[in-house]
Amino acid sequence: MNKNEQVGKRLSEEIEEKYGSLRGAAQAIGAASGSYFRPYIAGDSRPGMTLRKKLANAGIDVNYVMTGKKTSVPIDKSDEQDAVKKSVEDMQARLALLNTDLANLAALVNKK
C-alpha cells in the first residue's frame, strides 16, 4: 500500500467515525456530494492545504489522516467542573425558592 492509499484509508476511517458517511462529511465541509472524497480515499490524490483546513474545521484529525499519528487533545476538566458547579448552585437556588413558595402556600391553606 503506497502513502496516498494509506492516507485515503485513514481519511475514510476518520470520516466514518465522525460522520458515518461520505455524504455527511461532504456537507460538513461544504462539498456538493460524498463523491468529492473518492480520489483521496482511493489513493489517487492527497488532500491539499485547503481541504486539510476544511477537514480540521469539521473535526477530522488531519494529523492522523496525514501521518498516522493521533492528535492527543488535552482535556481541561476545570471548565467542565465549573459548569457543573454553577448548575448545582442554580438548582439549589431554585429549590430554595420552591420551598419558600410551598411554605407560603401551606400558610394560605392553613388560614382557611
N, C-alpha and C positions, 0 to 999 in steps of 0.2 A: 504494500500500500504506500503510495507516494505522499508527500507532505500535503498537497492540496486535498487528497482524499481523506487524510486524517483530519484536516481542518473541517472538511464537509461533514464527516461523521460526528465530530464534536458539536458542530453547529446544529445538526439535526437533533442530537441529544438535548442540547440546551433549549431549543425551540419546543421540543416535545415536553420537556419538564416544565417550562414556564408557561407555554400557551396551549399545549395539547395538539396543535395543528399548525401547518404552514400558513393557512388562511388567517388564523388568529394572530400569528406573528407579523404577517404582512399588514394587517390592519393596524397593529401597534406601531409600525414604522412608517405607515403611510403609503405602502406599495399597493398596487391595484389588485394583485392576487398572490396566492401562495406559490405560483409557478415562478415568481421573481427569484426565489431561493434555489431553484433547481440547478443552475450551473455551479453554484457554490457547494451544494450538498453532493453533487455528482463528482466534484473534484476538478471540474473543468476550469474553474476560476477561483481566485482567492478574494475575500472581502477587502475592499479598499478602505481608506480612512473615512470616507463619507458614510459607508454602510456600517463600519465599526462604531462610529459615533451614534448612529441611529439605533443600532443593536444595544449599545450600552445604555442609552436613554430609555430603552424599552425593558431594561432589567436583565439583559443577557450578559453572562460573564464572558466578555470578549477576551480577556486574558486566557481563560481556559480554552476558548474556541481556537485561538491562535497558537497557544504554546502547550496546551495540555495540562497546565498547572492552574488549579482552582485558586481564585482570589479569596483570601480569608477576610471577612468583614468583621472588624471589631464591634462587639455589641456593648453599647453603653446602657447599662441597666439603670443608671441613676434617673434618666428621663422617664423610663417606664415606672420606676418606683415612685417618682414624684407625681405622675399622673394617677397612679393607684391611690396614693395617699390623699390627693385632692378629692378624688371620687369618694373615698370613705368619709372624708370630712364633710363633703356636700350631703351625703346620705345621713350622717349624724345630725346635721343642722335641720334637714327636712323632717327627720324623726322627732326632733325636739319640738318643731312647730306642730307636727301632727299630735304629739302628746298634749300640747297646750290646747289645741282645738278640741281634742277629746275631753279634756278636763272641763273646758268651758261648756261643752255640750252636755256633759254629765251634770254640771251645776244647773243648767237650764231645765233639764229633765227632772231633777230633784225638787226644784221650786214648784213645779206643778202638782 
